[in-house]
């Protein structure tokens, strides 16, 4: 990579609140009837849902949710102009419930439409055109099964729509809510897809799909609106993930979207707030665009009827389309964008008049010219596997011998991408070079790249991170004596592996809700998750109930190698984490303290798998700021100057 001269002047040190406060505006959508806009904005110290007319400003908007304990992140319009729905859990425990708010009486308390026993949760909500006034909701009233229920929004009356037939199997429904396909994970990890008779539920096998290249399941997987086709993310004879239509009657496969050298971007599987995987028509439900992974994300339009509107929306701002929303007539459109130095802009477009206007910026106080560019980088692992990553270099500094923070994504079946990342910008603002690497096992870079991680936790997956850090040193960017590692979830595990397997490489580390004991982690996952571990944790790591495999898992677990830790360590954990339980952090910290090894430990009693409440985020990143400044030599904002 060619070194460039330092760009820009050194920006002032910004307080953590400027990077990690809740957005001023986010996640805007148009109502089905085209009369209103809903979006997220702060109130009561938390993110809430606001609603206003399409021609109104925020000053005329009404805050319709009132949760002062935890911010609302995901909401749903209904087919009745009176009601809006949103999802909420308790202090990050991921036991999601579905709540209803009355837009004619927005000050009234929300109604829980899904009163569930502890440990149960809502996992999906879908409109149901065949039943006006109803939505289709998936929840596990039976602890091991996420069955589908019809919920009448106005009354809360709930009726079983269909039960899932057996563990590891579930129905896919068409636009009318009819079960038309069955997906099932077999004991050997094969995914089987069958056509289903909606009346009798009799099934007929259509397609088998291999397992480990789909660690989180075959995704996308959805029925076409009319139920005649099954849309799947498949590799077929390629190393790249494509969107493929399987005909319900003949089984014939037709490629809907494929881009040579790129895979379908499946990150939207992890959260409704992440960029769309497929864009669907609000009018027909048909897919009209698909996102692909690349140095910059790529949007492939697959329905020519939408080429003009996508082109128009794409031209409204720099960057790449993040989300799209329209009313059912598809006159009004809302488009938001991802960009490396722009935290997020959202535009409103009237397709009839051709007029467009800026709705809002997520963080109006951040000047893109004072933020650091994110550069895609490529290099080879020691065994020749191509690796892709993203490098963020601080502004206004000599670009050599910098302290480096290697930031490791979670999953591990996820990937980093080109976008505005508040963590990277915060660290760059403090003078660090920041390197993200899509190590083997990351999604988005093909079948070979994913499956190269089988059996390689604390092995070649860690080697990829070491190779990335050494690459940055060899390029001259990084000071080999000032390398830090930081990550959450799997990234937290990777940080702990870093300071146990290679204790001399890293001068500081941060473990954020990370795994310390692979066997204990798998044993403490919720029971309903176990049938879905075949192609991920069981296949890539092992079965803790098998003594031989458990021994190998322990050999790859930081808790077993804790005596090697001498690197300064910061650990952060949510007390209500349902994925990586608090014991994973407690045990590491207790072991270090018994040895007299200094370790800073932050526990948030009102958080789960990651901190969501702003005050906890501020506490976390101020601790990270202090930790890295002390041990890597980056900048630290004088506490006396905060908010000045």
Number of C-alpha atoms within 10 A of each C-alpha: 7 5 10 8 10 15 15 14 11 14 17 10 17 18 21 21 17 16 22 19 16 22 19 15 24 24 24 25 26 25 25 22 15 18 14 18 22 25 21 27 23 19 16 13 15 21 26 25 29 21 25 18 17 15 9 12 10 14 7 11 17 16 20 22 29 21 18 13 13 22 26 21 20 17 23 18 18 21 18 15 15 14 19 24 22 22 20 23 16 15 22 23 21 20 19 21 20 23 22 23 23 19 17 11 11 17 14 13 15 19 15 17 19 21 13 16 12 9 16 23 24 23 18 14 21 16 20 21 14 12 14 13 18 24 22 22 23 22 22 19 19 12 16 19 20 24 22 26 21 24 23 17 23 15 11 16 13 17 12 13 16 18 16 15 14 10 16 19 19 22 25 21 21 22 19 16 23 21 22 27 28 24 21 19 22 16 11 11 22 18 21 17 26 22 27 22 15 16 9 7 17 12 15 15 15 19 15 14 18 16 20 21 25 24 24 21 23 17 21 21 18 19 24 23 17 15 23 16 25 26 21 22 25 26 21 13 7 13 18 21 32 25 22 23 24 22 18 22 11 9 16 13 17 13 15 20 21 19 15 10 14 21 28 32 30 26 22 17 16 11 10 14 14 14 23 22 21 22 20 17 18 15 12 13 15 17 18 20 23 22 25 24 25 18 15 17 21 18 22 18 21 16 12 11 10 14 14 12 16 19 11 15 21 18 12 20 19 13 21 20 24 23 22 23 22 24 21 17 13 19 14 24 20 24 25 28 23 24 22 25 22 23 22 23 24 25 20 25 22 15 16 9 9 10 9 17 12 14 18 18 19 21 19 15 10 16 11 15 13 18 25 24 24 23 15 18 15 17 17 14 21 13 9 8 15 16 21 23 21 20 21 24 29 28 24 17 17 14 18 17 17 27 26 32 28 25 24 26 23 20 16 25 22 22 24 22 24 23 22 20 19 17 15 26 25 24 23 25 26 24 25 32 29 27 25 24 27 28 32 29 27 24 29 25 26 21 20 14 20 22 20 18 21 22 19 17 23 20 14 20 22 20 21 22 26 18 19 26 27 17 17 23 19 12 14 15 22 24 19 20 16 21 25 28 29 24 22 24 23 24 24 28 29 33 33 34 25 27 27 23 21 15 16 14 19 26 23 26 28 29 26 27 31 30 32 31 23 25 22 19 17 23 13 14 14 14 12 17 12 17 15 19 18 23 25 21 19 20 18 20 22 23 22 20 11 9 10 11 16 18 15 17 22 18 15 24 23 26 24 15 17 21 13 16 20 18 22 20 26 22 24 25 30 27 21 22 21 18 20 26 22 21 18 20 26 16 15 20 21 14 14 19 13 9 10 9 16 15 17 14 15 17 19 19 14 19 21 24 23 20 24 20 22 18 13 20 20 19 16 21 19 17 19 19 19 16 21 30 19 14 19 22 16 22 18 19 17 9 9 7 10 12 10 6
